[in-house]
Amino acid sequence: MHIAIFHYHLNPGGVTRIIESQVAGIKKIYPNTNITVIAGHCENEEYYNALDVNVIVDPVFNYLFDREFKAGELSKIYNITYAKLKAIVSESTILHVHNINLGKNPIVTLAVNALLNEGYSVVNHAHDFAEDRPVNMAYLQKIIETEFGKSLNSIMYPASDKYIIGVLNRFDYDRVINIGVNIRRVFLFPNPVYVPLNEAPHKPTNRNKIISEFDIAPDKTIITYPVRIIKRKNIGELILLSALYSNIQVLVTLPPRNPVEIELYKKWKEFCNKNNIAIIFEAGERVNFIDIISGSDYCITTSIQEGFGMAYLEPWIIGTPVIGRDIEYITTDLKTEGVQFPFLYNGIYFNGNCEFSEMETKEQQAFITNILAGNITVSDFEKSNKVFENFPPKVSEVTVNENRETIIKNFSVEEYAKRIFNAYKTLPQ
């Protein structure tokens, strides 16, 4: 079997990690599989080459940013993209495309659809949806409908037996079926959890390492947000908790890369500096990921939207409990697989039905300023948010170990490869 795996880029990040796991899992379980990886940019070709995987990098496959195009320019870009993609794959290839419908490069979306119409097999691995991002959806409509005169729905969700969709969670599974895709062509691909550990990290050693590196008082409870901060990660809520609870020390691992996201991030950093809120930003640039997670007492997620929710799983593998905001369409699937969550909350509320994450940034900052001024106390907060009366919670070593075993069993790269291959087998030969 020949598989061509496509993504716009292979920069460090969530989708790239999944592709690395996909390749590693398939090569481990099905070593004779011929795999080609296609991308507009790749920072780690050596990883794939070591697994006997061919990497083809061409900038034409990278993001196509919205701008004014000259007359005939888009048609020229399409012809080049289509020709280059067709030269890489054959009709016997399964073309496994990641986030092809997200609106990052509608020309590639059109080119893949053209190959499908010629009889090629396509797997659309949907991590995220343009339907959740109005700007992306508008760009797809502009290019596909206005510029090329095609039906957007038929391009994004074609009615072909040679086209299947893999989604990360039950919410997206139901979403795609409601759009009209035949249930036989929709598959669940929950992300694998792969933490490369030669041996279990020594928690006390790593905790002391963090305390020393960041000059943290030893009696503080260390809580880490192990993600790259963007708007949907809801950083304001984490800062709120840091302002309320003087017994915790919060760490955030990575800053955003997107210029639009960086501006909001800077505003929150400046707010914390101005108000002496003791959050340690960019901790992951000073201490490696596994040591930070291992040395923390808890990992937290305050995110309001996730595709899969790796932050709910990875820390347990390293021996650190996960607490935070409950995203039910994520956690329901994980609980069904046996993962236990000792502390999750549905939202943070004030003045009746006012939900903190729905406030504008200025409103959130004004609210936190009121806390710092003593106008809102921990007692006031806990009256409206009773789950926090036991914050942070006690989590037994038994729960940590049971979760580690459950996650290794159900979310390994080997199980991931089997799920994907079972989906491939449903495609007509």
C-alpha positions in Angstrom: 0.0 0.0 0.0 1.2 3.5 -0.9 0.1 6.4 1.3 0.7 10.1 0.6 0.2 12.2 3.8 -0.3 15.9 3.1 -0.2 19.0 5.3 0.5 22.6 4.4 3.6 22.6 6.6 5.4 20.5 9.1 6.4 23.2 11.6 6.4 22.2 15.3 2.8 22.0 16.5 -0.3 19.9 17.0 -0.9 18.6 13.5 2.8 17.9 12.9 3.0 15.9 16.0 0.0 13.8 14.9 1.5 13.2 11.5 4.8 12.1 13.2 2.7 9.7 15.3 0.8 8.5 12.3 3.9 7.7 10.4 5.6 6.1 13.4 2.6 3.9 14.2 2.0 2.8 10.6 5.7 1.9 10.2 5.7 0.0 13.4 2.6 -2.1 12.8 2.7 -2.2 9.0 6.5 -1.8 8.2 6.2 -2.6 4.5 3.9 0.4 3.8 5.2 2.9 1.3 4.7 6.4 2.8 5.4 9.8 1.2 4.9 13.0 3.2 4.0 16.2 1.3 4.3 19.7 2.7 5.1 23.3 1.9 7.7 23.4 4.6 9.4 20.9 6.9 11.8 21.6 9.8 12.6 18.0 10.6 13.0 15.9 7.5 15.5 13.7 9.4 12.7 12.3 11.5 10.8 10.9 8.5 14.0 9.8 6.6 15.0 7.7 9.7 11.6 5.8 9.3 12.3 5.3 5.5 9.7 7.9 4.6 10.1 10.1 1.6 9.5 13.8 2.2 8.5 16.2 -0.7 8.7 19.9 0.2 7.3 22.5 -2.2 6.3 26.0 -1.2 3.2 25.8 -3.5 1.6 23.6 -0.9 2.0 26.1 1.9 -0.7 28.6 3.2 -2.2 30.8 0.5 -2.7 34.1 2.2 -5.6 36.3 1.3 -4.6 39.2 -1.0 -5.5 40.8 -4.2 -4.6 38.5 -7.1 -3.9 39.6 -10.7 -6.1 38.5 -13.5 -5.4 34.9 -14.3 -3.0 34.5 -11.4 -5.2 32.1 -9.4 -5.7 29.9 -12.4 -2.0 29.7 -12.9 -1.4 28.8 -9.2 -4.1 26.1 -9.5 -2.6 24.6 -12.6 0.9 24.4 -11.0 -0.5 23.0 -7.7 -2.6 20.4 -9.5 0.2 19.3 -11.7 2.8 19.0 -8.9 0.4 17.0 -6.7 -0.6 14.7 -9.5 3.1 14.1 -10.3 3.6 12.8 -6.7 0.7 10.4 -6.3 -0.6 7.6 -8.5 -4.2 6.3 -8.8 -3.3 3.5 -6.4 -2.1 6.0 -3.7 -4.3 6.8 -0.8 -4.0 10.6 -0.4 -4.4 11.3 3.3 -4.9 15.1 3.7 -4.9 16.9 7.0 -7.2 19.9 7.5 -7.8 20.2 3.7 -11.1 22.0 4.4 -9.8 24.6 6.8 -9.3 27.4 4.3 -5.6 27.7 4.7 -5.1 27.1 0.9 -8.3 26.7 -1.0 -6.3 26.1 -4.2 -4.9 22.8 -2.7 -8.5 22.0 -1.7 -9.6 22.3 -5.3 -6.6 20.3 -6.6 -7.3 17.4 -4.2 -11.0 17.4 -5.2 -10.0 17.3 -8.9 -7.9 14.2 -8.2 -10.8 12.6 -6.3 -13.0 13.2 -9.3 -10.4 11.4 -11.5 -10.7 8.3 -9.2 -8.0 8.9 -6.6 -8.8 7.8 -3.0 -8.8 10.7 -0.5 -8.9 10.6 3.3 -9.8 14.0 4.8 -8.4 14.1 8.3 -10.3 17.0 9.9 -8.6 18.4 13.0 -10.4 21.7 12.8 -13.3 23.1 10.8 -13.7 26.3 8.8 -17.3 26.4 10.0 -15.9 27.5 13.4 -13.7 30.2 11.8 -15.7 32.8 9.9 -12.6 34.4 8.3 -11.5 31.0 6.9 -15.0 30.1 5.6 -15.2 33.5 3.9 -11.8 32.8 2.2 -13.0 29.4 1.0 -16.1 31.0 -0.5 -14.1 33.8 -2.1 -11.7 31.4 -3.9 -13.8 28.4 -4.6 -17.2 29.9 -5.3 -16.5 33.5 -6.5 -13.2 32.9 -8.3 -13.7 29.4 -9.6 -17.5 29.1 -9.7 -17.6 25.8 -7.8 -20.1 24.7 -5.2 -18.2 25.0 -1.9 -20.2 22.2 -0.2 -19.6 19.7 -3.0 -15.9 20.5 -2.8 -15.6 20.2 0.9 -17.9 17.2 1.4 -18.0 15.4 -2.0 -20.4 12.4 -2.4 -17.9 9.8 -3.4 -17.2 6.3 -2.1 -13.5 7.1 -2.6 -13.7 9.9 -0.1 -13.8 9.3 3.7 -13.5 11.7 6.7 -11.7 11.1 9.9 -12.6 13.3 12.9 -11.2 13.6 16.4 -14.2 13.5 18.6 -17.9 12.5 18.8 -19.1 16.2 18.4 -17.3 16.4 15.0 -18.5 13.0 14.0 -22.1 14.0 14.5 -21.4 17.4 12.8 -20.2 15.8 9.6 -23.1 13.3 9.5 -25.5 16.2 10.0 -23.9 18.0 7.0 -24.9 15.1 4.9 -21.9 12.8 4.7 -22.8 9.1 4.7 -22.1 7.5 8.1 -20.2 4.7 6.4 -17.6 7.3 5.3 -17.1 8.9 8.7 -14.5 7.6 11.1 -13.3 8.5 14.6 -9.5 9.1 14.7 -8.9 10.2 18.4 -5.4 11.6 18.6 -2.6 9.3 19.9 -0.7 10.1 23.0 3.0 9.7 22.5 5.4 10.8 25.1 9.0 9.5 24.4 10.2 8.4 27.9 13.2 6.2 28.3 12.3 6.0 31.9 9.7 7.5 34.2 10.7 11.1 35.2 11.7 11.6 38.8 9.1 14.0 40.0 10.9 15.4 43.1 14.1 16.1 41.1 12.2 17.9 38.4 10.1 19.8 40.9 13.3 21.1 42.6 14.6 21.9 39.1 11.6 24.2 38.4 11.7 25.8 41.9 15.4 26.6 41.4 15.1 27.8 37.8 12.1 30.1 38.4 12.8 31.0 42.0 9.5 29.6 43.3 8.7 29.3 47.0 8.9 25.5 47.9 5.5 25.6 49.6 3.7 26.8 46.5 1.5 24.5 44.5 2.9 24.5 40.9 0.2 24.5 38.2 1.3 24.5 34.5 -0.6 25.3 31.4 1.3 23.1 28.9 0.3 24.8 25.6 1.1 27.5 23.2 -1.2 30.4 24.2 -3.7 31.6 21.7 -7.1 33.3 22.2 -9.2 30.1 22.5 -6.9 28.9 25.3 -8.6 31.5 27.5 -5.5 32.8 29.3 -7.5 35.4 31.2 -9.2 32.7 33.2 -5.8 31.3 34.3 -4.7 34.8 35.3 -7.9 35.2 37.3 -7.2 32.0 39.3 -3.6 33.1 39.9 -4.9 36.4 41.3 -7.4 34.6 43.5 -5.2 31.9 45.0 -2.0 33.0 46.6 -0.9 29.5 47.4 -0.4 28.6 43.7 2.3 29.3 41.2 1.2 29.3 37.6 3.5 28.5 34.7 2.7 28.9 31.0 4.9 27.0 28.6 4.9 28.8 25.2 3.9 32.1 23.6 1.9 32.3 20.3 3.5 32.5 16.9 0.6 34.1 15.0 1.1 37.9 14.9 -2.6 38.5 15.6 -2.4 36.3 18.6 0.8 37.9 19.9 -0.8 41.2 20.4 -3.4 39.9 22.8 -0.7 37.8 24.6 1.4 40.9 25.1 -1.5 42.8 26.6 -2.0 40.0 29.2 1.7 39.9 30.0 1.8 43.6 30.5 -1.3 43.4 32.7 0.4 40.8 34.9 3.6 42.8 35.1 1.8 46.0 36.0 -0.3 44.3 38.7 2.4 42.0 40.1 0.5 38.8 39.2 3.1 36.1 39.6 2.6 34.1 36.4 5.8 32.7 34.8 5.4 33.0 31.0 7.5 31.1 28.3 8.6 28.6 30.9 9.0 26.0 28.1 11.8 28.1 26.6 13.9 27.6 29.7 13.1 24.1 30.9 12.1 21.2 28.6 8.5 20.1 28.3 8.7 16.7 30.1 10.7 18.2 33.0 8.2 21.0 33.5 5.2 18.6 33.3 6.8 16.1 35.6 7.9 18.8 38.1 4.4 20.4 38.3 1.9 19.4 40.9 -0.9 19.8 38.3 -1.4 20.7 34.7 -4.4 22.8 33.9 -6.5 23.6 30.8 -8.8 26.7 30.6 -9.4 26.3 26.9 -12.9 26.9 25.6 -12.5 25.1 22.3 -10.4 22.1 21.3 -10.2 19.7 18.4 -9.1 16.7 20.5 -7.7 18.0 23.8 -4.3 16.5 24.1 -3.8 18.6 27.3 -6.4 16.4 29.0 -4.2 13.3 28.5 -0.5 13.8 28.0 0.4 15.0 31.6 -1.1 11.8 33.1 1.5 9.8 31.2 4.2 11.8 32.9 2.6 11.3 36.3 0.9 14.7 36.7 -2.9 15.1 37.2 -4.9 17.3 34.9 -7.5 19.8 36.2 -9.4 22.6 34.5 -12.4 23.6 32.3 -14.6 20.8 31.1 -15.3 20.7 27.3 -17.9 18.0 27.3 -17.6 17.1 23.7 -14.0 16.3 24.4 -14.1 14.7 27.9 -17.2 12.6 27.2 -15.2 10.5 24.7 -12.2 10.3 27.1 -14.4 9.2 30.0 -16.0 6.5 27.9 -12.5 5.2 27.3 -11.9 5.1 31.1 -10.0 8.3 31.8 -10.9 9.8 35.2 -11.0 13.5 35.9 -11.0 14.5 39.6 -11.6 18.2 39.0 -13.3 19.8 36.1 -15.5 22.9 36.0 -18.1 24.0 33.4 -17.4 27.7 33.6 -16.6 30.6 36.0 -19.7 32.7 36.9 -20.3 36.0 38.6 -23.4 38.1 39.2 -25.7 35.2 38.4 -25.3 34.1 34.8 -22.2 36.2 33.8 -19.6 33.8 32.4 -16.0 35.1 32.7 -14.8 33.6 29.4 -17.5 35.5 27.5 -16.3 38.9 28.7 -14.2 41.2 26.6 -10.5 41.4 27.6 -10.9 44.8 29.1 -13.8 43.6 31.2 -11.8 40.5 32.4 -8.9 42.7 33.4 -11.2 45.1 35.2 -12.7 42.2 37.1 -9.2 40.8 38.1 -8.2 44.3 39.2 -11.2 44.3 41.6 -9.9 41.0 43.0 -6.5 42.5 43.5 -8.0 45.5 45.2 -9.8 43.2 47.7 -13.3 44.1 46.4 -13.9 40.5 45.5 -12.6 37.8 47.8 -11.9 34.1 47.4 -15.0 33.5 49.6 -17.2 35.6 47.2 -15.7 33.7 44.2 -16.4 30.2 45.8 -20.0 31.1 46.7 -20.7 31.5 42.9 -18.4 28.6 41.9 -18.7 26.0 44.6 -16.5 23.4 42.8 -13.5 25.7 43.7 -14.1 25.1 47.4 -11.7 22.2 46.9 -9.1 23.9 44.7 -6.6 22.5 44.0 -8.0 19.0 44.6 -6.3 16.1 46.2 -5.6 13.4 43.5 -4.4 10.0 44.6 -1.4 8.2 43.2 -3.8 5.3 42.4 -5.8 7.6 40.1 -2.7 8.9 38.4 -1.4 5.3 37.8 -4.8 4.1 36.5 -5.1 7.0 34.1 -1.6 6.4 32.8 -2.4 2.7 32.1 -5.7 3.5 30.5 -4.2 6.2 28.2 -1.3 4.0 27.1 -3.7 1.2 26.3 -6.3 3.2 24.4 -4.4 6.0 22.9 -1.1 4.5 21.8 0.4 5.2 18.3 -0.1 1.5 17.6 -3.9 1.7 18.3 -3.9 4.9 16.2 -2.3 3.1 13.2 -4.8 0.3 13.4 -7.8 2.7 13.4 -6.4 4.5 10.4 -5.6 1.3 8.5 -9.1 -0.1 9.1 -10.5 3.1 7.6 -8.2 2.7 4.5 -9.5 -0.8 4.0 -13.0 0.5 3.4 -11.9 2.5 0.3 -12.6 0.7 -3.1 -9.5 -0.7 -4.6 
